Amino acid sequence: MPYGFPQPDWDAAKAEIKEILIGRAKVRGMIPYSELVGLVRAVNLEAHDVRLFAMLGEVSTEEARAGRGMLSALVVHKEGDMQPGPGFFDLAKSLGRDASDILKCWVEEFRKVHAYWEKP
């Protein structure tokens, strides 16, 4: 039971998140954490929920390993810096990305995701 969720619920929520983010990628968009959690139906999550961050990490790791970029690059703070949270950059480092310049790291992943999903 990942983070207290039954495995089928965890998997369903991850699939929903992936589908939502791919939809945003196809239109070269972004989505705030707060909006994303409002669209997930399989489980109840909050915008600052460690379980959300874990799901985003799994989705991004799977997508990056498949060569499609870190899909969670599209999930950003609603206000302020309008960038992903610090967990995104920690994950980027663990995936071998150079995160010494976080803005450059984020923009590269953002572009990689959009470039892959905007293809017809």
Sequence and secondary structure as in RCSB ss.txt:
>XXXX:A:sequence
MPYGFPQPDWDAAKAEIKEILIGRAKVRGMIPYSELVGLVRAVNLEAHDVRLFAMLGEVSTEEARAGRGMLSALV
VHKEGDMQPGPGFFDLAKSLGRDASDILKCWVEEFRKVHAYWEKP
>XXXX:A:secstr
 GGGS HHHHHHHHHHHHHHHHHHHHTT  EEHHHHHHH  SS   TT HHHHHHHHHHHHHHHHTTS  GGGGE
E SSTT S  HHHHHHHHHTT   SSHHHHHHHHHHHHHHHHT  
